[in-house]
Amino acid sequence: MHPARLLWSVVEPLHAVVYFAPEVRAAGKEIGLKGFWDTYFAFRAAPLGPVGAAPVVGMFAGFEPGMVGRSLPSAWSRASAETCLVTRASVSADVLRGMGVSADACAAAVSLLDAAVCDRTGRPLGAANAAVPLSDDPVAAVWQLATTLRELRGDGHVAALVTAGLSGLDALHLQTVAKRLDPDTMRQARGWSVEQWAAGRESLVARELLDEDGLTVTGADVLESVEELTDAAAWQESVPVDEVVEVLSAAAAAVWDSGVLPDGNPIGLPRPA
């Protein structure tokens, strides 16, 4: 496994509680947000400020534009970006503590994760997260650093998709097939209609990236290239990945053991073997 992917496998579960823990949705409702997706888009986009739908569609990649537009920018009239920033970190840290994540382990991990933050050039969402001041609470600080690292990686992934000539919907189709995820779950989780989804698949079949059996050889090669570029763009040789894994593996395991992260989840995070 590429070291960048190993790093991601440890930090992504820590970050992902902000999507799947029921306490997060409750916290969003408490500050005025409406439902799961209002909270998702407002919390994830908060480091960018009170941004509209269009840049979020581009940066998040894979969401149907109208789905994003139903939450942004209107969510900012219900809860400010600053309030969302504070709330998302606070509730995520509380969730992690409730799962048994150790404050001592997080304190030991802060400097290690901070050293793993890569160059921010061309990485708007990652750069915005990197500019968020770290909390004195080590659990909240680790959650924010995990978030920064995953968004920096995500920005690089989007750049790799563009390089490969793939749209967000294209990538969603290819990953759904490659990871044997449920197509209806993935389609609905990103807001695409049945007709839009079918048209996207037809386009990939016409480009000989998919066929009736799944990924073609060409499609598999394209996807492999995207993943290789994603790993390469997220990696620095100086990152002490073995130390990060040693310090945070128990925390990541605690998240998985909690049952909060579903198998076949829309973010493509696999359960450890």
Backbone hydrogen bonds, N-H to C=O, Kabsch-Sander energy under -0.5 kcal/mol:
donor,donor_aa,acceptor,acceptor_aa,energy
5,R,2,H,-0.7
6,L,2,H,-2.1
7,L,3,P,-2.5
8,W,4,A,-2.1
9,S,5,R,-2.2
10,V,6,L,-0.9
10,V,7,L,-1.0
11,V,7,L,-2.3
12,E,8,W,-2.7
14,L,10,V,-0.6
15,H,11,V,-2.1
16,A,12,E,-2.8
17,V,13,P,-0.6
17,V,14,L,-0.7
18,V,15,H,-1.9
19,Y,16,A,-1.8
20,F,16,A,-1.5
21,A,17,V,-2.3
24,V,21,A,-1.4
25,R,21,A,-0.9
26,A,22,P,-2.0
27,A,23,E,-2.1
28,G,24,V,-2.3
29,K,25,R,-2.3
30,E,26,A,-2.1
31,I,27,A,-1.3
32,G,29,K,-1.3
33,L,28,G,-2.6
35,G,33,L,-0.8
38,D,34,K,-0.8
39,T,35,G,-1.8
40,Y,36,F,-2.8
41,F,37,W,-2.6
42,A,38,D,-2.2
43,F,39,T,-2.7
44,R,40,Y,-2.5
45,A,41,F,-2.2
46,A,42,A,-1.0
48,L,45,A,-2.3
49,G,46,A,-2.0
51,V,49,G,-2.7
56,V,52,G,-0.8
57,V,53,A,-2.7
58,G,54,A,-1.8
59,M,55,P,-2.5
60,F,56,V,-3.1
61,A,57,V,-1.5
64,E,190,R,-2.8
67,M,64,E,-1.2
68,V,64,E,-1.3
69,G,65,P,-2.3
70,R,66,G,-1.0
70,R,67,M,-0.5
71,S,68,V,-1.8
72,L,68,V,-2.6
75,A,71,S,-2.7
76,W,73,P,-1.7
77,S,74,S,-1.7
78,R,75,A,-1.5
79,A,75,A,-2.1
84,C,80,S,-2.4
85,L,81,A,-2.4
86,V,82,E,-2.1
87,T,83,T,-2.6
88,R,84,C,-2.7
89,A,85,L,-1.6
90,S,86,V,-2.2
91,V,87,T,-2.8
92,S,88,R,-1.8
93,A,89,A,-2.2
94,D,90,S,-2.1
95,V,91,V,-2.4
96,L,92,S,-2.4
97,R,93,A,-2.5
98,G,94,D,-2.3
99,M,95,V,-1.2
100,G,97,R,-1.7
101,V,96,L,-2.4
106,C,102,S,-2.0
107,A,103,A,-2.5
108,A,104,D,-1.9
109,A,105,A,-1.2
110,V,106,C,-1.4
113,L,109,A,-2.8
114,D,110,V,-2.4
115,A,111,S,-1.7
116,A,112,L,-0.6
116,A,113,L,-0.8
117,V,114,D,-1.0
123,R,120,R,-2.2
126,G,151,E,-0.5
127,A,123,R,-3.0
128,A,124,P,-2.1
129,N,125,L,-1.8
130,A,126,G,-2.4
131,A,127,A,-1.1
132,V,129,N,-1.5
141,A,137,D,-2.5
142,V,138,P,-2.4
143,W,139,V,-2.2
144,Q,140,A,-2.3
145,L,141,A,-2.5
146,A,142,V,-2.9
147,T,143,W,-2.1
148,T,144,Q,-2.7
149,L,145,L,-2.6
150,R,146,A,-2.2
151,E,147,T,-2.3
152,L,148,T,-2.4
153,R,149,L,-2.2
154,G,150,R,-2.3
155,D,151,E,-2.5
156,G,152,L,-1.9
157,H,153,R,-2.1
158,V,154,G,-2.4
159,A,155,D,-2.0
160,A,156,G,-2.0
161,L,157,H,-2.2
162,V,158,V,-2.4
163,T,159,A,-2.4
164,A,160,A,-1.7
165,G,162,V,-1.4
166,L,161,L,-2.8
171,A,167,S,-2.5
172,L,168,G,-2.1
173,H,169,L,-2.2
174,L,170,D,-2.4
175,Q,171,A,-2.8
176,T,172,L,-2.1
177,V,173,H,-2.1
178,A,174,L,-2.8
179,K,175,Q,-2.6
180,R,177,V,-1.0
181,L,176,T,-2.3
186,M,182,D,-2.3
187,R,183,P,-2.8
188,Q,184,D,-2.5
189,A,185,T,-2.2
190,R,186,M,-0.8
190,R,187,R,-0.8
191,G,188,Q,-1.0
192,W,187,R,-1.9
197,W,193,S,-2.5
198,A,194,V,-2.3
199,A,195,E,-2.3
200,G,196,Q,-2.2
201,R,197,W,-2.1
202,E,198,A,-2.5
203,S,199,A,-2.0
204,L,200,G,-1.6
205,V,201,R,-2.3
206,A,202,E,-2.4
207,R,203,S,-1.4
208,E,205,V,-1.4
209,L,204,L,-2.9
210,L,204,L,-1.2
211,D,214,G,-2.6
214,G,211,D,-1.6
216,T,209,L,-1.9
220,A,216,T,-2.7
221,D,217,V,-2.2
222,V,218,T,-2.5
223,L,219,G,-2.4
224,E,220,A,-2.4
225,S,221,D,-2.3
226,V,222,V,-2.2
227,E,223,L,-2.3
228,E,224,E,-2.4
229,L,225,S,-2.5
230,T,226,V,-2.4
231,D,227,E,-2.4
232,A,228,E,-2.5
233,A,229,L,-2.5
234,A,230,T,-1.1
235,W,232,A,-1.1
239,V,236,Q,-1.8
241,V,239,V,-2.1
243,E,240,P,-0.6
244,V,240,P,-2.1
245,V,241,V,-2.6
246,E,242,D,-2.2
247,V,243,E,-2.5
248,L,244,V,-2.7
249,S,245,V,-1.9
252,A,248,L,-2.5
253,A,249,S,-2.4
254,A,250,A,-2.0
255,V,251,A,-1.6
256,W,252,A,-2.0
257,D,253,A,-3.0
258,S,254,A,-1.2
259,G,255,V,-0.5
259,G,256,W,-1.5
260,V,255,V,-0.7
265,N,262,P,-0.8
268,G,265,N,-1.9
